[in-house]
Amino acid sequence: MLRKVLVFALWCALAVSLSAGASRLPKWKGSGGTRILLFNGGRPWQGDNLAGILVNQKCRVRSVNSKYLDGFGGATIKDHVNDKVEPTPLDGITPAMKNLSPYKLVVFHLIPQNLLDQMLTPERIAALRAYVENGGNVVFFLNAPGDAADLLPVELGGSESVDAPLTAKCPQGDLFKCFPETLPVLAYYRQATPTPDAEVLSYITT
């Protein structure tokens, strides 16, 4: 009887632990067919805004914003400017990257270079590499970790500021149906030289 009680107690402790881990993973947004895992730095509402755009494009999005980025979001996560205490960020990265197979696309957006390099440990880079080799797709907006060079179809160069309104047409293909037809280029963009086996899908136009 004592053994059964101990086993039951251990099972309960494990269930509580798993439940606590699940609570650190944001819920799905939207009900579309294309599943996207979005790691978005900046203020939490910036990640929610991008998630909303993708949801409007008939996607289902798991939005891991700065609140869940374990300190790698690069911006305050206070609810109000006058708040005196900075909330402790949750770790949504670890549970989100345990299983990448449900996602058609994994996106890293608005995370500063130095924090992205720290966030994407060798183990996480290996998980992304395995995901891509099994047919997954990864998008890095502006910044990409140095250790992920073999995942990228381009060699990244310096940044250029935008002096006039610029846009880029959304590439063709099922993968990009979740993005608007015309993509605005905001404050600045990153130079990129395609590798020999890369295919140019889109480019900046005036």
Disulfide bonds with the S-S distance in Angstrom:
none
